[in-house]
Amino acid sequence: MRSKCPYIALHLRLEKDVWVITSCLTGLSSKYDEIARLEGIKRPELLTAKSSMTPNERKLAGLCPLNAKEVTRLLTSIMAAIDYIVCKESDVFMASHGGNMGCAIQGHRAYEGHKKLITPNKRQMLPYFLNKTMTETESEKMMKKFHSQSLGQREIRVSKAGRDVTKYPVPECMCINNQTTHTI
């Protein structure tokens, strides 16, 4: 998998026996919590948890697995991190908006050897997007024309004022030594 792209491995382990063994609440509903509790009564040999602790105490002590809702919330905190990794590792990167993450990715890619980048010229493109009579061939030709100077060329931060160092790390970073120019 690593040869194809970065990935995240997630082992949920949400089977019924896990909840019985740990004496933790499932977090799904009281119905499922009751099923796990009754299973523990029927099969006491499965119980490995400290019986003196309540399920809430076990949870607060970090002894319970993450339930489905918690994993979902965690992945929503970390989706930006996954997005960042995928964008950083891509062959070509294009941000639809120049926010902080897009700037950080552009700078990171420059720092790692100046990987290809497309900076869309939204102001020039808009009239052509709104033109319903333009053919696909004409539109493609215009897009190439607008972006002929924004297809991954090295951009040196000539003045420190107005040029964010996270987006334009050159000339301070080591990537200045990499003199290769990439084009699409």
N, C-alpha and C positions, 0 to 999 in steps of 0.2 A: 504494500500500500504506500509506503513512504516514497517509492520511486515514482508514483503517480502524482502525489500531492501531500501536503501536510494533513494530518487527521487527528481526531480526538477519540480515545477509547473510553467507553463508559460501561461499567459493569453494574447493572442495577440490582440484581439479586433480590427481586421482589416476590419470591415464592412464599407460599403460606408457611412452610417450615421455618423460614428465617424469622418471621414474626413470632412464632411459637418459641423457638430456641432463645431469642433475645428478650422475650417478654416485653416487647415494645408495641406501641400502637401503630396501626398501619397508616393512619392519616387519611384513609379513604372514606370511611364512614363508621358509625358505631356498629353497624351490622357486621362489617368485616373485622372490626376489633373484637366483637363477641365471638365470631367464628374462631379466631386465633386463640382467644382465652379458653373456649370450650375444648379445642384441640389439645391445649396444654394440660387440661384436667384429665382428658382421656389418655394422653401419652406423656406422663411425667418424665419418662426417660429422655425426652427431647429437651427438657428444661435445663439450660446451663446457666441461666442468669441468676444473679444474686436476688434471692426471693425477698430480701428485706427492703429492696428498693421498689418504689412505685414506677410505673411506666414513664411518668413525667420526670422523675428523678433520674432515671436511666437516660432519657433523652437529653436532659440538661448536662449530664456527665459525659455526653458524646459516645454513649455505648449503643445507640440505635442506628440502624442503617437509614439513609435518607429515603423518605417515602416519595411516591410519584410526584406529588405536588411540590415538594422541596426540590427535587431534581429539575423540574420544569422551571421553577423560579431561579435556580442556580444557572441553568443554561441560558435563561433570558439575561443575567448579569454578565455572563461570559460570551454571549453571541458576538459582541463587538470584538472580542479577542480573537475568536475564530475567523470572523470577517477580516480582521487585520492581517492574520497569518495568510489566509487565502489570497488576499489582494497583494501582499508583499511578495509572495512566491509566484505570482502569475507571470506569464510571458509578456503581457502588455497590461498596463494599468490605466484606467480612465475613471476619474471621479465625476459624478454628475453635478457636484457642488463643491466649492472650495472650502469646506469646513476643516476643523482641526484634525480629524482623522485622515482626511485626504492629504492634507499638508504633511502630516507625520509620515504617512506611507510613501509619499513622493520623496521626502528627504531620506528615509530609510533605504529606499531602492537606489537612490543616488549614492549613498554611502557604501552600499554593497556592490558597486560597480556600474552604476548608472543603467539600470534596466529600462526598457522601453516604456514610454508614457505618452498618453494622448491628453491634451488639455483642450476640451471642447470650447469653441468660440460661440457661446450661446447667443450673444448679441447679433452676430452676423448670420447665424443659422436660422433664427426665429422666422424671418420673412419667408424663407424657403420651406420651413415646416408648415407654415400657414397657406402656402400656395398649393392649392389642390389640383392645378392643371399641370404641374411639372411632372415629367416622367421620372421613373426610378433611375434611369441612366443619367439624366440631367442632374438629378438630386445628388447622386453618387459623385459625379464630376465636381459639383460645387463643394461638397463636403471635403473632398480630397484637396481642393484648392485652398479652402479656408484653413485646413489643418496641415498644410505642407511644412509649416515652420513649427509645428507643435507635436511632432511625432518622436519624442524621446531625445531630442538634441540636448546636449549638456548646457545647463543654464548656470552661469557663474553669478553669484550675488555680488554685483559690482559696487553697490553702496550698501552700507549696513542699514541705513534708514529705509524703511518701507519693504525690506526683504527679510522675511521670516527665516531664521537660521534652521528651523526644523524642516522647512520646505526646500530651502536652498543652502545645503551645508557646504557647498564649494565656495570659497577656496580653503576654509579652515580644516576640513576633514581630509583624511587620507585619500579620498577618491580623486583628488586633484592629480595624483600620480598616475591614475588610469586614464590614458589619453585616447582610448578607443571611442569612437562615435557610433551609436546604434541608430539605424533607420529601419523603417518598416518597408 
